[in-house]
Amino acid sequence: MITNLSDFWRPRLWPCPRWLFMAGGLALCLMAFFNILWPPVGSPAESLAAFLGLATVLTYGRGLRNSAALWLLLAALAVQVLSWGLGYMHHPQWVSDTPEVDRLAKLFIFIAIAWWLGGSTRNTLLVWGLALVGYLVATFTHGDGWQEWWRGLQGERVGFGIRNLQHGSMLFGVSLLGVVVFGPRWIGWPRVAAWRLASWLGVLLLCAVGIVIGQTRAVWLALALALPSLGLIWLVWQARHVGLARLRRRLLFAAGVVLITLTALLAAFHDTLGERLTTENQVIAEVLEGNLDNVPYSSVGIRIHTWVAAAQWIGDRPLVGWGGQGRSLVIDETPWLPEFVKQNFGHLHNFFIETWVAYGLLGLALMGALVIWIGRATWLAWRGGAMPGDMALFACGFFVYWVVVNQFESYLSFSTGVTVHNLIVGGLVTHYWRWCWLCASSSPRA
């Protein structure tokens, strides 16, 4: 029986006063549940969890505070200040009066999240589950609520009232990956409970429908790459360590769910899917033939033209970039971009290009180093037994998905993408820190 809040939030490995650990955990839970559902609560909770978490890591995190994550955070601050300082000398009219260090620094909130999770798989899944429930509720309360869902079922493209049409689809894509990978935990395999199975199938169908009616092709492409990758990795692992003959029930169950879901979606949304997939065929053909001047300013065409403009700006300052306002400069100060593009768009629909424009190769190298470190940390945590296999599998699928979707929309430049990034990376890094802590505790010196 759960008698107090501490039963919900345990265990923690590293030293920290219990009241502080509980306060940080509560702030993290509020952030996960409300950041999209109710930002006036979620945003302050995020700030509190981030500030207290970083301060606590620096105060109590002996061993962990030397983690590469904190050095990368320091490098991010240095890169942004350097880009701002050189920009202030070169083009002062286009930079702010003070450095804007939050653009990259906010991607390191995962440090605090990893601390508050305490190295616990249970805590991690609890926070991820709260984020999923909060988002699903938001799709029925934001925008036009039920009516928006109904319009989507009638073939209209909808965004569920989440920033714009792309962001709602992106969140459903992440949700679907989690629901698929953690499905066996959800339904209690192999002793499947009927109510667990029904709830899992309901959420799976809800996410799948949300992805279809969101009509974001980049999300479709990302899932078309991520889901088969997950299946292939899982099959190879199981074939080597379990044997496919012993997995007959699981394979039949998974194949049945996939077949039924795809058949239902194709039957219900055949026209919507076909129209959306063929809309930009001519634009793509012009791009493949190299006829960029003939590319119209459609959804894909605007991206192509702004990327070409960004390449010109990158060529002028490839190493340190143009500062935090770089993406806006490309749109506003490129003379050949049409006026309607300048009035309606303020970013480049590609986070990596935006980073290059703003902070040059230094910023791009920083992001690359962060990705490599997270990947290595995940691998070490899994190989060391500190991270469960399904979580490592989810990390692989999320990496593929996240890289693809951020090629076509700057999710990491907005609060929705930042929230997803920090919650998931925080959950992975906390297991790596758990592995580091246990290794240090078992060493002869310790």
C-alpha positions in Angstrom: 0.0 0.0 0.0 1.2 3.5 -0.8 1.3 5.5 2.4 3.2 8.6 1.4 4.6 10.5 -1.6 8.0 8.9 -1.2 6.5 5.5 -2.2 5.8 7.0 -5.6 9.3 8.4 -6.0 12.1 6.0 -5.3 14.9 5.0 -5.2 17.8 7.5 -5.5 21.4 6.4 -5.5 23.3 9.7 -5.1 23.4 11.7 -1.9 20.7 14.4 -1.6 18.4 15.5 1.3 15.2 13.7 1.0 13.0 16.8 1.2 15.0 18.3 -1.7 14.8 15.2 -3.7 11.1 15.0 -3.2 10.6 18.7 -4.1 12.6 18.2 -7.3 10.7 15.1 -8.2 7.4 16.9 -7.7 8.5 19.8 -9.9 9.6 17.3 -12.5 6.2 15.5 -12.5 4.4 18.8 -12.8 6.6 19.8 -15.7 6.0 16.5 -17.5 2.3 16.5 -17.1 1.5 20.2 -17.6 4.2 21.6 -19.9 1.9 21.1 -22.9 -1.4 20.7 -21.2 -1.2 23.8 -19.0 2.0 25.9 -19.6 1.3 28.4 -16.8 1.9 25.5 -14.4 4.3 23.4 -16.4 6.7 26.2 -17.4 7.5 27.5 -13.9 7.8 23.8 -12.7 10.3 23.3 -15.5 12.3 26.3 -14.4 12.3 25.3 -10.8 13.3 21.7 -11.6 16.1 22.9 -13.9 17.5 25.5 -11.4 17.3 23.3 -8.3 18.6 20.3 -10.2 21.7 22.0 -11.6 22.5 23.5 -8.2 22.0 20.2 -6.5 24.2 18.3 -9.0 27.0 20.9 -8.4 26.5 20.7 -4.6 26.0 17.0 -4.0 26.9 15.3 -7.2 30.5 14.2 -6.4 31.7 12.2 -9.4 28.6 13.1 -11.5 29.4 16.8 -11.6 32.5 15.9 -13.7 30.3 14.3 -16.3 30.8 15.3 -19.9 27.3 16.7 -19.9 28.2 19.6 -17.7 31.3 20.3 -19.7 29.3 20.3 -22.9 26.9 22.8 -21.2 29.8 25.0 -20.4 31.0 24.7 -24.0 27.5 25.6 -25.2 27.5 28.8 -23.2 31.0 29.6 -24.5 30.1 29.1 -28.1 27.0 31.3 -27.9 29.0 34.1 -26.1 31.8 33.9 -28.6 29.4 34.0 -31.6 27.6 37.0 -30.0 30.8 38.8 -29.2 32.3 38.5 -32.7 28.9 39.4 -34.2 28.7 42.5 -32.0 32.0 43.6 -33.5 31.1 42.6 -37.1 27.4 43.4 -37.4 26.2 45.1 -34.2 22.9 46.2 -35.8 21.9 42.5 -36.1 22.7 41.2 -32.6 21.1 41.8 -29.3 22.6 44.0 -26.6 23.3 40.9 -24.4 24.2 37.3 -25.3 21.2 34.9 -25.7 22.7 31.8 -24.1 19.4 30.0 -23.6 19.0 28.8 -27.2 21.4 26.0 -26.7 21.6 25.9 -22.9 17.9 24.9 -22.6 18.8 21.6 -24.4 20.8 20.7 -21.2 17.9 20.8 -18.8 18.2 17.0 -19.1 21.0 17.2 -16.6 18.6 18.3 -13.8 16.0 15.8 -15.0 18.6 12.9 -14.9 19.4 13.9 -11.3 15.9 14.1 -10.1 15.1 10.7 -11.6 17.6 9.2 -9.3 18.9 6.5 -11.6 15.5 4.8 -11.4 13.7 3.0 -14.3 10.5 3.2 -12.3 10.8 7.0 -11.9 11.7 7.4 -15.6 8.7 5.5 -16.8 6.4 7.3 -14.4 7.6 10.7 -15.8 7.3 9.6 -19.4 3.8 8.2 -18.7 2.7 11.5 -17.1 4.0 13.3 -20.2 2.0 11.0 -22.5 -1.2 11.3 -20.5 -0.8 15.1 -20.3 -0.4 15.4 -24.0 -3.3 13.1 -24.9 -5.6 15.1 -22.6 -4.3 18.3 -24.2 -5.4 17.2 -27.7 -9.0 17.1 -26.3 -8.8 20.4 -24.4 -6.6 22.6 -26.7 -7.8 24.1 -30.0 -11.3 23.0 -30.8 -11.1 19.8 -28.7 -13.4 17.0 -29.8 -14.5 19.0 -32.9 -10.9 19.2 -34.1 -10.6 15.4 -33.9 -13.9 15.1 -35.8 -12.7 17.4 -38.6 -9.5 15.4 -38.8 -11.6 12.2 -39.2 -13.4 14.0 -42.1 -10.1 14.6 -44.0 -9.1 18.0 -42.7 -5.5 18.6 -41.5 -5.5 19.4 -37.8 -2.9 20.4 -35.2 -4.8 19.8 -32.0 -4.1 23.4 -30.9 -0.4 22.6 -30.2 1.7 25.5 -31.6 1.2 24.6 -35.3 0.2 21.7 -37.4 3.6 20.0 -37.3 4.1 19.9 -33.6 1.0 17.9 -32.6 2.0 15.2 -35.2 5.5 15.1 -33.9 4.3 14.5 -30.3 2.0 11.7 -31.5 5.0 10.2 -33.3 7.1 10.1 -30.2 4.1 8.7 -28.2 3.6 6.0 -30.7 7.2 4.9 -30.5 6.9 4.6 -26.7 3.6 2.8 -26.8 5.0 0.2 -29.2 8.3 -0.4 -27.5 6.9 -0.5 -23.9 3.8 -2.4 -25.0 4.9 -5.7 -23.3 5.3 -3.8 -20.0 1.9 -2.1 -20.4 -0.1 -5.3 -21.1 1.9 -7.3 -18.5 3.2 -9.9 -21.0 3.2 -12.9 -20.9 0.3 -12.8 -18.4 -1.9 -10.4 -20.4 -4.6 -8.6 -18.4 -7.7 -7.8 -20.5 -8.0 -4.2 -19.2 -4.3 -3.6 -19.8 -4.5 -4.9 -23.4 -7.7 -2.9 -24.1 -6.1 0.4 -22.8 -2.9 -0.2 -24.7 -4.7 -0.9 -27.9 -6.9 2.2 -27.4 -3.9 4.5 -26.9 -2.0 2.8 -29.8 -5.0 3.5 -32.1 -5.4 7.0 -30.8 -1.8 7.8 -31.6 -1.9 6.2 -35.0 -5.1 8.2 -35.9 -3.5 11.4 -34.6 -0.5 10.9 -36.8 -2.6 10.3 -39.9 -4.9 13.2 -39.5 -2.0 15.5 -38.5 -0.8 14.9 -42.1 2.8 15.8 -41.4 4.9 14.0 -44.0 8.1 14.3 -42.2 6.6 12.4 -39.2 5.4 9.7 -41.6 8.8 9.4 -43.1 10.5 9.4 -39.7 8.2 6.6 -38.4 8.6 4.7 -41.7 12.4 4.6 -40.9 12.2 4.3 -37.1 9.7 1.5 -36.7 11.3 -1.0 -39.1 14.6 -0.2 -37.5 13.2 -1.1 -34.1 11.7 -4.3 -35.5 15.0 -5.3 -37.1 17.1 -4.6 -34.0 14.6 -6.6 -31.8 14.5 -9.5 -34.2 18.3 -9.8 -34.5 18.7 -9.6 -30.7 16.0 -12.2 -30.0 17.3 -14.5 -32.7 20.7 -14.5 -31.2 19.8 -14.9 -27.6 16.3 -16.5 -27.5 15.6 -18.1 -30.8 12.8 -17.2 -33.1 11.0 -20.5 -32.4 10.3 -19.5 -28.8 9.0 -16.1 -30.0 6.1 -17.5 -32.1 3.4 -16.0 -29.9 5.0 -12.6 -29.7 5.6 -12.5 -33.4 2.1 -13.6 -34.3 0.7 -11.0 -31.8 2.8 -8.2 -33.2 2.1 -9.1 -36.8 -1.6 -9.2 -36.1 -1.6 -5.8 -34.4 0.4 -4.2 -37.3 -1.7 -5.8 -40.0 -5.0 -4.8 -38.3 -3.9 -1.2 -37.6 -2.5 -0.6 -41.1 -5.5 -2.1 -42.8 -7.9 0.0 -40.7 -5.9 3.2 -41.3 -5.6 2.6 -45.0 -9.3 1.8 -45.3 -10.4 4.8 -43.3 -7.9 7.4 -44.6 -7.0 6.2 -48.1 -7.9 9.5 -49.8 -6.2 11.6 -47.2 -3.0 9.6 -47.3 -2.9 9.5 -51.1 -3.6 13.2 -51.6 -1.0 14.3 -49.0 1.7 12.0 -50.3 1.3 13.1 -53.9 0.8 16.9 -53.4 4.5 17.9 -53.8 5.6 15.4 -56.4 6.4 18.1 -59.0 8.4 20.1 -56.4 10.4 17.1 -55.5 11.0 16.3 -59.2 12.3 19.9 -59.8 14.7 19.6 -56.8 16.0 16.2 -58.0 16.7 17.6 -61.4 18.5 20.6 -59.9 16.0 23.2 -61.2 15.9 25.2 -58.0 14.8 28.4 -59.7 11.6 26.6 -60.9 10.7 25.3 -57.4 7.4 27.0 -56.4 6.9 28.5 -52.9 4.8 25.6 -51.6 5.3 23.8 -48.3 8.4 21.9 -49.5 9.4 24.7 -51.8 9.7 27.3 -49.1 11.9 25.0 -47.1 14.2 24.5 -50.2 14.4 28.2 -50.9 15.2 29.2 -47.3 17.8 26.5 -47.1 19.5 27.9 -50.2 19.4 31.3 -48.6 20.9 29.9 -45.4 23.7 28.3 -47.3 24.7 31.7 -48.7 24.8 33.2 -45.1 26.7 30.2 -43.8 29.3 30.7 -46.6 30.0 34.2 -45.3 30.6 33.2 -41.6 31.0 29.4 -41.6 33.0 29.0 -38.3 31.1 31.1 -35.7 27.9 32.0 -37.5 25.7 35.1 -37.1 24.6 34.8 -33.5 21.3 33.9 -32.0 19.3 35.9 -34.5 20.8 34.1 -37.5 17.7 32.3 -38.6 15.7 35.5 -38.6 18.4 37.3 -40.6 18.3 34.7 -43.3 14.5 35.3 -43.7 14.4 39.0 -43.3 17.7 40.2 -45.0 17.8 37.9 -48.0 16.7 40.2 -50.8 15.4 37.7 -53.2 13.0 35.9 -50.8 9.4 37.0 -51.4 7.7 39.4 -49.0 5.0 36.9 -48.0 7.8 34.5 -46.8 9.3 37.2 -44.7 6.0 38.1 -43.1 4.9 34.6 -42.3 8.0 32.6 -41.5 10.7 33.3 -38.9 12.7 30.1 -38.9 14.3 27.7 -41.4 12.4 24.4 -40.7 15.7 22.6 -40.0 17.3 22.7 -36.6 20.7 21.7 -37.8 20.8 24.4 -40.5 19.6 26.9 -37.9 22.4 25.9 -35.6 25.0 26.3 -38.4 23.7 29.7 -39.4 23.6 30.9 -35.8 26.8 29.4 -34.3 28.8 28.1 -37.2 30.7 24.9 -37.3 31.5 25.3 -33.6 27.8 25.1 -32.8 27.3 22.1 -35.1 30.3 20.3 -33.6 28.9 20.9 -30.2 25.6 19.3 -31.2 27.4 16.4 -32.7 29.5 15.9 -29.6 26.3 15.9 -27.5 24.7 13.3 -29.7 27.7 11.1 -29.7 28.0 11.3 -25.9 24.3 10.5 -25.4 24.6 7.5 -27.7 27.7 6.2 -25.9 26.2 6.8 -22.5 23.1 4.8 -23.5 25.2 2.0 -24.9 27.4 1.8 -21.7 24.3 1.9 -19.4 22.7 -1.0 -21.3 25.8 -3.1 -21.6 26.5 -2.5 -18.0 23.0 -3.8 -16.9 21.9 -0.4 -15.6 19.4 0.2 -18.4 16.6 -2.3 -19.4 16.7 -3.6 -22.9 13.3 -2.1 -24.0 14.5 1.4 -22.9 17.7 1.0 -25.0 15.6 -0.1 -27.9 13.3 2.9 -27.5 16.5 5.1 -27.5 17.5 3.7 -30.9 14.1 4.3 -32.4 13.8 7.7 -31.0 17.3 8.7 -32.3 16.3 7.8 -35.9 12.9 9.5 -35.5 14.3 12.7 -33.9 17.1 13.2 -36.5 14.6 12.8 -39.4 11.9 15.1 -38.1 14.3 17.9 -37.2 15.5 18.0 -40.8 12.1 19.4 -41.8 11.0 21.4 -38.8 13.0 23.2 -36.0 11.4 21.4 -33.1 14.4 21.9 -30.9 13.9 25.7 -31.2 10.5 25.5 -29.6 9.2 24.5 -26.2 7.5 21.3 -27.4 10.7 19.9 -28.9 12.8 21.0 -26.0 10.4 19.3 -23.6 10.6 16.0 -25.6 14.4 16.2 -25.9 15.0 16.9 -22.2 12.5 14.3 -20.8 13.8 11.5 -23.0 17.5 12.3 -22.8 17.2 12.8 -19.0 15.7 9.4 -18.7 18.5 7.8 -20.6 21.3 9.8 -18.9 20.0 8.9 -15.4 20.6 5.2 -16.2 24.1 6.0 -17.4 24.8 7.9 -14.2 23.4 4.9 -12.3 25.9 2.7 -14.1 28.7 5.2 -13.3 27.7 5.4 -9.6 27.5 1.7 -9.2 30.8 1.1 -10.9 32.4 3.7 -8.6 30.8 2.3 -5.5 32.1 -1.2 -6.3 35.6 -0.2 -7.1 38.4 -1.1 -4.6 39.1 2.6 -4.0 35.5 3.2 -3.1 
